[in-house]
Amino acid sequence: MLAQVVVKQNLRNACLIFMCSTEAELKKEIGEEQHCPPVARLIFHRAEADVNTHGYIGTFKILSGTSFTPALQNRSSADFKVLAFDVEQLIQNVFQASDLKNEFERCEISQFKKSEDSHERFKKSEISVVVIFNLYFTQMVTVEKVKDELVSGINTNKTNLTQTLKIDVKSIQVTAAENLTTMMPLTSSAPMSLTTSSLTPASV
């Protein structure tokens, strides 16, 4: 009997967690004398943190220093992980040394694609790589500012990574996902309101 009561109480709390949007609302429902379940605190605190995260989608083309291979389309492959780590480090270094260093949170590589540019000036064995990545900031920043800082940082950053990976700054594009609490995958079917930088990017 006691086990049945506990199960019913846990089910009731689970339903209340999904019905309430804040920890305060949940406490009001279950009563102040009751302890708020730890999982509920985790969910609410994570949600409150995500509300302050603003996501952006960026792309650029790597002209040399790496070459596209089919393995780069597999997120589990060693090739993907190695290049993703290097590009993430490059982008993070740029923003951590920029005017947006206090707002910048992190960067995540979403996808690598083969460049569709039919006017490649490089050897056939060296195929340019298009990088699609997500940027996260703690405050809303204009797409123009994000793009300007990225372009300027890549142009002036003289680390080993920027010397090895030659990025076409003219190919840089930045898109902001408005009212975004957590960045959704590019393949997600959920609707997003997008705002693209007014700066006209070069075709990749």
Number of C-alpha atoms within 10 A of each C-alpha: 6 7 8 9 10 11 12 12 12 13 12 12 18 14 11 17 23 12 12 16 14 17 18 12 14 22 18 12 15 14 11 11 8 10 9 17 15 8 11 19 15 12 15 18 13 11 15 14 12 15 13 17 21 24 27 25 23 22 19 22 25 21 20 18 15 15 14 20 17 12 13 22 15 14 15 10 12 12 16 19 14 11 17 21 12 14 20 18 15 20 20 20 17 24 22 16 13 17 13 17 14 13 18 21 18 17 22 18 21 16 18 24 16 18 18 13 11 7 6 13 10 11 7 8 8 16 21 27 24 23 22 19 22 23 24 20 20 17 15 16 16 16 22 17 14 24 19 15 18 21 20 13 20 23 14 10 16 11 12 9 17 20 13 12 18 16 23 19 18 14 17 23 27 27 22 25 19 14 15 18 16 16 16 15 10 13 6 8 8 8 7 13 9 14 14 16 17 11 13 11 14 12 13 19
